[in-house]
């Protein structure tokens, strides 16, 4: 909760900006407790196009699982690369003695 409060001012400014402007805004990579990362997107809502805004839609997306999967994929690719190199050396042992 404490880390979320650190970002509270920027979140409030984001809400104010969205309500005063005509477009949506997005805060990315807000780090919360336990390493969780979220994105917050605010979108103005009006009852018909070109009319005054009556509300804000707030979308919060947890990016933690996506980041963990991405890190795992990178690690797997590194291990696969090492395995290919080892297999190549096993299949071509003379290449070592030639150098």
N, C-alpha and C positions, 0 to 999 in steps of 0.2 A: 504494500500500500504506500509506503514512504516514497519509493521510486516513482509511482504514479503521481504523487503530490508534487514532486519536483517538476513535472511536465504540465502541471495544472495551468500555469500562466500562459504557456504557449497554446494549450488547448482552448482556453477562453478567448485568446486573441484570434485563433483560427475560427471559432464560432462567430465572433463579432465581424471578422472580415467577410465571411461567407454571407452573413445576413445583410451586410452593407453593400456587397458587390453582386454582380449578376451571375457569377460562376461558382463552381465548386472548388473546395480546397482540400488538401491532403497533408497530413502529418505522417511521416514514415519513420519506421524503425525506432519506436518508443520502447525503451527497455524497462520492463517491470521486474518485480521480485522474482527470484528463482530463474533468472535468465530469459523469461518470456519476452518476446518482441511482438509489438502490435503496430498496425497502421490504423489511423483514424481519418475517415473521409467525411466531410460535411457537404450536403447538397441542399440548396435552397428549394423550397416547395411553394408553389402558388396555386390558386384554384383554377387559373387558366393562363395560357401563354401571354406574357407581357403585363400581367397584373402584379399587384403588390405581393410580396412574399408573406405567407401566413405561417410557415413553419420551417424547420430544418430537419432533414433526414440525416442521421448520424450512423455511419457504418464503421464497425470496429472489426478488424480482421487479425486473428492470431497467426503470426508468421513463424512461430516457434517450430512447429512440426515440419514445415517446408524447409526451414534452415537446417534442421537436424538431418532430414533426408538428403539435402544437398551436400552437407558435409560428409555423410556416409557414402554417397555416390563418388565423391572426389577421392575418398580414402580407398574405395574399392577399385577405382581406376588406377590409382598408384600401385596397389598390390598386383593388379593384373599386368601392369607394365613390367614390374619386377619379375613376375612369373614367366612372362614371355622371354625376357632376357636370360633367365636361368635355363629355360627349355632350349633356347638357341645355343647356349654354351654346352649343354649336355649333348645336343645333336651334332655339334661341330667342335669337338675337342681339339682338333689340330689348329684352329684359329688362335689359340692361346700360345702355342709353341712357335708359330710363325712370327709373332711380333717380337 
